[in-house]
């Protein structure tokens, strides 16, 4: 059995979106931002010709987990003088612009973007791993 992470690629001939499902925290930013491109009811769920390459790149840049990326492109982090805190309905608390987290061992770890679990079911608690998007076990 392969332990290689799953990676999916979607191209419009100009750019290629790379999706790493294991990294996705299901914040829904892609679904709300470009629903004509990102639609979970369709297969494949990414329709690259439904929006301009510029619009797709702009949305992918905002993916909080970086599960979405553009092949061959390394985004430069924006210079943000203020920290932004976003509460995703039914999802994580996302902090952008820098946050220092002190772990149980009293070690400080800096994150440019960090997503905190609010459902309490994450296997990477206190960080979100997308578990909130899965049905609760009965």
N, C-alpha and C positions, 0 to 999 in steps of 0.2 A: 504494500500500500504506500503510495507516494505521500510524502510530507511537504511537498512543494506547495506554497500558497497559490490559490487560484487568482489568476489575473485575466481580466477580459479587456479586449481592445475594440473600439468602435471608431471608424474613420469616415470622413466625408471627402477624402482625396486631398484635402488641404491640411487638416489637423487630425490627430488621433487622440481620443480620450481613452485613458487607461483607468480601469476600475479594479480596485482591490477589495472584494467583498468582506474579507476578514477584518479590514481596518475601518469599515463603515460603521458609524454610530447612529445612522438613520435619523439624522436631525431634520431631514425633509427639506433642506435648503434648495437642493436641486429640483425636487418635485414642485415646490412652490415658485421657484425662480424662473424655470423654463419648463412648464408642464407639457409643452408641445414636443420637447426633446426628451425629457425624462418622465416616463410613464410606466408605472409598475404593472399596469393591466395589459401592456403590449409585450410581445416577444419579437425581436429583442427589445428590452426596455429602454434603450437609447436609440433615438432616431436622429442621426447627425444632420440630415438635410432639412430639418424642421426649423432651424434658426441659423443665423450667420455664425461664421467661425468666431468673430469678435465677441458676440454675445455668449457663446459657449465658453470661450476662454475666460471671460469676465466672471461667469458663474463658477467655473471650476476653481478659479483663484480663491473663491470664498468658502470652499469646502472645509469645514472645521477639522475634520479628521484626516484630511489629505488622502482619503480613499479614492477620490477622483483627482487625476492629474492629466497634463497634456504631455504626450510622448516627446522627449527631447527638449522640454522647457522646464527651467528651474525658476520659479517665481521668487522675486525679491520681496522680502517682507516690507510692507508699507511702514513708513515712519509715522508712528502714532504717538502723539504727545499725551493721549489719555487712554486709559484702559476702558474697553467696552465689555459690558456684561449683558449677555442675551439669554433669556429664559425661553427655551423651545417648548411649545405646548406639547405635553405628553412625552417630552424628551429631556435632554440634559440641560444643565446650566453651562453655557459656553463663555469663557473669558478670553478675550483677544487683546493684544497690546502688551502682554507680559504679566506673568504672575509667578511668584516664588512660592512653592509648596513645600512645607516641612512634613516629611514622612514620619512614620512611627519610630524610626531610628534617629530622629532629630536631624536628619540630613536635609539640606535645602536643595531643591531642584527647580531651576527656572524653566518655564514653558512660555513660548511666544503665544501659543494658543493651547488652551486646555479645556476639556469637557468633563464636567463632574456629573456622576450618576445621581438621579433623584428618585429612582424607583427602588433602589436598594437591592436589585437582583444582579447587578453586574459582577462578572467573574474577575474583573480588574478593579473592583471598588477601592478607592472612591472615584476612579475614572470610569467614564461611560464606555461600554463595549457594544452598545446597540441592543442589549437584551430587552429593553423596554418595548422594542418593536415586535417582539415575539409573543405569541399567546402564552398566558400564564399556565403553568402545569397544574393539572387537577389532581 
